[in-house]
């Protein structure tokens, strides 16, 4: 198989949560470009539909709050009716995470972040895994963060949730290797998305403040993270499981 062929996702079906915006949207679009059919999942139905429309007939949009067990089960039923064989799952949905130390956060803050970032990945994985196993195997990718392995001030709940995803991937990789399921995390650095605008007020401030923290002296682009996701989803990464792929502009190198 040629290198180009190893990166192909032709004939594969993917589920991408958080596909309405930012990194999730870029991943859904990149998967479709690589040949996959894509179920675009987002709590914002209109955003999911916009991503699916940009892909065309090779995509469907499904509204789902991944922190809700009932909604995840309903979404999985809808997806599997359209794509009985699932080969790729990207858990990219992420809720708003408030700044704060453990002294400043409320239990409700903590539970909401973990409910989406970690429980959402658990619930969606549990719902999709049987179809993936039946299909003969596949690739699961949890979108973590460089802050899953290093810390940032007043980011206690975010760091904890992303670190949990890295460990969850290792545990799942151990459990499902015999079923030809590979499970990895993809950890971006700071990427130019609406989440950064919400955190810094505007993108220019985000670039000026967060860009220099990376060795490459800039923020990442969603498409750069999406290309790494294509690698993890494809046969090009066939000997890779239980790993954390950092695409962080050198943030963790210092």
N, C-alpha and C positions, 0 to 999 in steps of 0.2 A: 504494500500500500504506500502511495506517495505521501509526502508530508501534508500536502493539500487535502488528500483524502482522509488522513487521520483527524484533521480538524473539521471534517464535514459532519453535520448532524442530520443529513438526509435520511428520511425514513424513521426519525425519532420524534416522540411527542414529549413536550416539556410543560411543566407547571411552574409559573413564576409568581410568587407573592410579592406584593408591593410594586406591581408592574405599572401602576398608574403614573408614576413620576420618578425622576432622578435615576439612580443606579438601576432600580428594578425595571424601569421602562427601557433603559439602554440595553439591559441584558435580554429582555424579551425581543427587542428589535434585532439584536445581534444573533440570537438563536434562529430567528426566522430567516435572516440573511444566510445563515449557515445551512439552512434546509429543513429545520424542524418546524413542526406544528406547535403552537404555543397557546396554553390556557393562561390568560392574563388575569390575575387575581388582585383585587384591591378593595379596601373598604369603601373608597370613593368610586361608585359605579360609573359615573361619567368619565373619570380619568382612565379606568380600565377599558371602557369602550373606545376612548380616543386612541389608546395604544393598540388595541385590537384592530381598529379601523386603519391605522397606519400600516399594519401588517397585511391585512386583507383576508382572503378566504382561509388562509392557513392559521387563523387565530379565532379564539372565542374570548369573551369578557365575562367574568363572574364576580359579582359583588360579594365580599366576605370579610368579616372581622375575624382575623385568625386567632384572636384570643377567646372566641366563643366556640365551645365544643359543638353546639348545635349547628352553628353556621358553617363550621369547617366540614362537618359530616354532610350537610346539604350541598356544599360546594363540591365536595369530592364525588357525590352522586351525580351531579350535573356534568362534571368533567369526564368521569368514566363512561357516561352514556355516549359522549362524543368521541373520546379517545380511550378505548378499553385497555390499551397497552401504554403504560407510562414509562419512559426511560430516564427522564431527568426531572429533578425537583430542586428549585432554588427557593430557599426560605429567606426572603429579602424584606419582608414587612417590618417596619420599625415605627414605634409610636413616639410621641414627644417625650423627651427626657429632661426634666428640670435640673438646673444646676443646684448643687448643694452637697455638703458633707453629710455624714450620717446624723449629725446633730441638727441639720436643717431640713432634711427630708422627712415627710410623713410616711406612715405605713401605706397609705393609699397611693402616694407617689411611687413607692417601691413596687407595690403589687401591680400597678398599671404598666410600668415599664417591663417587668418580668413577664406579665401576662401576654404582652405582644411579642417581645424579643425572644423569649425563651419558651414559654408555654405555647406560643403560636407555632414555633418550629417543631416542637414535640407533637402538637395536635395534627399539623399538616403531614408530618412524616408518618405518623401512625395511620392516617387515613389513606395515604398514597402508597405506602410500602407494599401492601399485599398485591396490588396491580403491578408494581415494579418487579417484585419477586416472580410473579406469574409470567411476566414478559421475558424472564431469563436474566435479569440484572439491570443495573443502571447506576446513575451518579446522583448523589444528593449533595447540595452545596448550601451551607449556612453562611449568610453574609454576616461576618463578625466585624472586627475593626482593629486597627493598630492599638487602640486603647483596651483591647482584650488581653494584651500581653505587657503593656506598659501603662502607667497611670497618668492621669491629668488632674489638676486641682479642681475640687468641687464637681467631680464627675463620678461620684461613688457608685450610683446605681447603674449608670451607663457602662462603666468599666466592669462592674460585677456581672452584668447581663451578657456582655460580649465575651468575657472570659468563660462564662458558663457555656456559651455556644461552642467555643473551641473544645472544651472538655466533652460536651455532648457529642460532637462529631467523632472524637476518638472512641467514645464508648459505643456509639452506633456502628462505627467501622469494625470494631471488635465483634459485635454481635452479628453482623450481617455479611462479613467477608465470604463466608461459605456459600452464601446465596448470590454471589457475584454482584453485590451492592458495594459501591465505593462511596465513602462519606468524607468530605473535606470541608474546611472553612476557607473563605476568601476574606482577607482582612485589608480593606482599603485604608489609605491615609485620608486626610481631609479632601473632599471632592466637591466641586462646584455644583451644588444642588440647593433647592429651596430650604433644606434643613440648615445649611450654613447661613443663609439670609436671615432665618428666624433667630439664629443664635447670635449673629454679629450685627444685625440691623440692615446691612446691605452687603453686596458681594465685594465691593471695593475694600471695605473695612476687613472682610474675611480674608481677602488676598493679602492685604498689608499685614494683618495680625498673624494669620496661621501659615501663610505661604513660607516665610523664612524658617519655620520650624522643620521643614523638610529639606534634605540635602539638595534636592533639585531646585529649591528656592521658589516653588510655586505650588498651587493646588492641583489636584488631579481632575481629570475630566471623566464623566460617567462612561464614555465610550472606552476609555482605557481600562476601567474595571470590567466592562462587559467582555472585552477580548480575553481577559484572564478567565472569566466564567466560561467562555466557549472552550478554552483549553481544558478546564476541569470537567466539563460535560462531555468532552470528546474522547476518542480513542487515543489521542496524543498523550493523555495523562493516565493511561491504563495501568501503570504500576504505582499509582499514587492513591493512598487512602489513609485516613486518620491524620492528615497533615493540615497545617495552616499556611496558606499561600499569602504572603504579605505583598501587597501592591501599594506601597506607601511612600514613594518618592524618597526613600531613605530615612524616614522618620525614626524608625527603630534602630538605625545604625549608630546613632549618637548617644 
